[in-house]
Amino acid sequence: MRKKPTSIPVNHFGDEYGSGISIEKLSLNDLPDFEGEEQSERHDRHTFHLLEKGTITIEIDFQKYEIESPSIVYMHPNQVHRIMAFEDVRVSSCAINNENLNPEYLKLLEDITPAKPLLLTKETFSIISEAISLCMKFSERKHGKLYHSLLKDSCNALAGLVISQYIEQSKSSDKLSRFETVTKAFNEILERNYSTTKRPTAYAQKLNISTPYLNECVKNTTGYSVSYHIQQRIMLEAKRLLYHSNKSVKEIAAELGFDDYPYFSRLFTKVTGMTALAFRNKNLD
């Protein structure tokens, strides 16, 4: 049985010079005694991982991905992940906080969250590899003039390249229908307010549209109602806390904005098909 922390662990990257940016390259060999469950964590900033060699199995918010090189993996600070297995891995990573990210890039990253790993073409891998290599070189010039500016700009260039790959594989914003545009705006607001705002009417008010119209847009685009999406987002956070922390169900309910603990328990059972304690116990093995 694994020992749970009091809350979801956050990886605070080494930041010797207080730049809010970290660059690293790691080589990992397959370890027979590796225990992936000990690696569950969040990051304290946006991270871009270029898998240059090998294979890695990673779980991101209860979704398992088996990733082969060359691939890029972007993870938002909210996402909880754990490494389950790896073999002969070489990965280069860049981590950057909100303050250093280009505001336009920050908004785009919010739009594609949660992101899935992307398999790269040979040409794209070469470009991104060169970009992260440049970031690495600037990170080593800690006493050079304009050190932070050069590091920040190079990391933003890398972020832009990665974002462009996600955009290419998704529908362009200028081709979205009215329903899709409203749904996109709803998802952005939901991500920021799920723990404090539970009613569809409140989201409709934030978007300055009627509740029936919001529901029509979301259901037409996704096949599910506004209430469904609100509940799913709340339950994802509840699952994260149940799995990765030792907080009681009552404490988790309070953290997610539920004063009525029994109601939260009933809602969890309704949405997930099992009680909160059953979910936790199932994942203790």
N, C-alpha and C positions, 0 to 999 in steps of 0.2 A: 504493500500500500504506500503510495507516494505521500509525502508530507506537503500539505498545502500552506502557502503563505497567507498572511492576513488580508492581502489584497493582490490584484494582478500585478506581477513584477513588471517594472519599467526599466528598460536598458538605457541608462544614461551614458551616452557615448563619451569616451575620453575627449576632453576639450581643453587641452593644456593652456591654450592662449585665449580662451573665452570667445572664440570666433563663431560658435553656433554651427560649425561645419566640421565633419569628420570624414576622413578618407582612409581606407585600409584595403589591403590585399591579403587573402588567406588561402592557404593550401591545406586541405584536410584529406587524410587517408581513411579508408574504411576501418571503423573500430568495432570489434565484435561485442564489447561490453558497453557500447553506447546506449544510454537510456534517454530517448527523446523527450519523455514526459518532464524531465528536469529542465528542459529548455523553453518552456512556455513563458512568453513575455510579450510586452508591448515595447515599442521604441518611443523615445521622447522627441522624435523628429521624423520627417519624411525620409525614407530610405530607398535607395536604388541599388539593386544587386545584379551585377553582370556575371552570370555563370559562364565562365570561359572554358571550363573543362569538367568532365565527369557528369554524374547524375546525383540528384538529391530528391528526397521525398519530404514534403513539408505540409503541415496542416495549418490552414489559415481560416480562423473562425469556423472550425468543424468541417471544413471542406479540404479533402486530401488531394494534393497535387504531386504527381511524379514528373519531375522536370529534367529534361536533358539539355545539355549544352549544344549550341549557344542560345541562351535565353536571358531575358531581363525580367526581374521580379521587382515590382514597386509595392511598397507597403506603407499605408497611411498610419499615423500615430495611434489611431483607435484600434487597429486590427491586432488581434491576439494570434500568435503563431507559435508553433513548435516544430523543430527539426525532428523527423522520425527516423531517417536513415540517409546515408550519403556514401558515395564511393568515388575515390580519386578525384576530389573536387578542388578546383581553383576558382575563386570568386573575388571580384573587386567590388567594393561597396562605397557609396557616397551617402552621407546622412546630412541633412540640412534642415534647420528649424524655420518656422513661419516667418520670422523677422528677416531672414536672409533670402527667402524665396521671392522671385519676381511676383508681384501681386496678381498679374494675369495668369501666371503658371499656377499659383496657389488656388485660384478659382477653378481652373481647368482640372486640377488634381481632385478637388472636391467633387467635380462633376463625374469623374470616372471611378469614384470610390463606391463599392470595393472593387479593386482592380485584380485581374487574374494574371498569372505569369504569361509572358509572350515568348514564343519561339521566334528567333531572328533569322533572317536570310544572311547569307555570307556577306553581302555588301553592307547591310545595316549593322551587323555585328562589328565589321571593320571600323565603321564610322563611330559607333558608340564606344568601342574599345579605345580608339584614338582620343576621344573626348575624356574618358575617365583616366587615361594615361596622362593627359595634360593636367587634369585636376590633381593627380598624384604628384606631379612635378612641382606645381605651384605650392602644394601643401608642405613640401620639403624646404621651401625658401622662406622659413619663418622670420628671418631677420632682414629680408629684402624689402625695398621700398614698395609701397602699395600692396603689401602682402595680402591683407584681407580683401581688398577690392578685387585683385586678380583671382584669388581663390573663389570668392563669391561669384564673380562673373563666369568663371569656367564651370562651376558647379551648376549655375543656372542654365548654361548652354547644354550641359548634360541632361538636366531635367527637361528642357525644351525638346531635346531629341527623343527622350523616352515618351513624353506626352504625345509627341507627333505620331509615334507608333500606335499608341492607344487610339488616337483620333482616327487614324487611317483604317483601323479595324472596326470602327463603330460608325454610326450614322452621323454625318456632318450636321452641326447645329443649324446651318442655314437651310437644311432640307427637312427640318422637323415640321410636322403638322402643328396646328394650334393645340390639339389634344396632347401631343408629345411635349410641346413647350411648357404647358401648364403642369404636366406630370413631372417634368424635370425640375421645375421650380418648387413643386411640392416636396420632392425628395430632398432637395437642398435644405429646405426649412425643417423638414422632419429630422434630418441628421443633427441639427443644432438644438432641437426643442423636444425630442421624444420623451425626456425624463420629466418635463414640466408641462407639456401640452398633450392632452390625450384625446380631445374631441375633434372630429372632422370639421365642425363649425368654426373652431378657433383657427384652423389652418386656412379655411376658405376666407376668413376675415383678414388674415395676414396677406393673402393674395388678392384681396379686393374683388372676389368673385363669390357667387352663391354656392352654398354647400352642394345642392344637386348638380350644378355644373362641374364643380371640382370632382365629384364622384363619377360623373359621366366621362370626364377626360381621363381620369386614372383607370377606370374600369375598361374603357375603350382601348387604352394603350397597353395595359398589363394583364387584363382579364380578371383583376381583383379590385375590391373596393378600397376606399381610403382607410376605413377601419382595419381592414386586413393588414395593410402596410404598416399602420401605426403599431398594431399588436406584434407583428413580426419583428419590427425594429426593437421594441421593448424586450421581447423574449430573447433576441440575440444577445443583448447586454446581460440579461438575467442568466442565460446559459454560460456566458463568459465568466461571470462572477461565481456561479455555482461550481464550475469546473476548475477555475484557476485560483480560487480563494477559499478561505475557511469561514467567511462571513455566514451568519445564520440566514435562513430564508426571510426572516422578519427584517433583518438588517438590509438585505438586498432589496426587499420591497420598499423600504423607506428611502434607500438611495435612488430608486427609480421613480420616486414621487408618489408612492401609494401609501396613504394614511391608513387605509382599510386593508390590513394584512390578509384576512380571510378572502377578500375579493381578489387580491393578487394571486393567492394560491389557487383559487378556482379558475382564474384566467389562464394561469400557466398550464394547468391540467387540460383546459379546453383547447388551447392553441397547440400544445406539444403532444398531447395524448398520454401524458404521464405526470405524476406529481413532481414537484421540484425536488423533493428528497429522493424519489426514485431515479430521477435524472442524475443527481449527484452520486448516488450509490452505484449506479450502472457504470459510471466512469471512474470508480475507485479501484476497480480490479486491475 
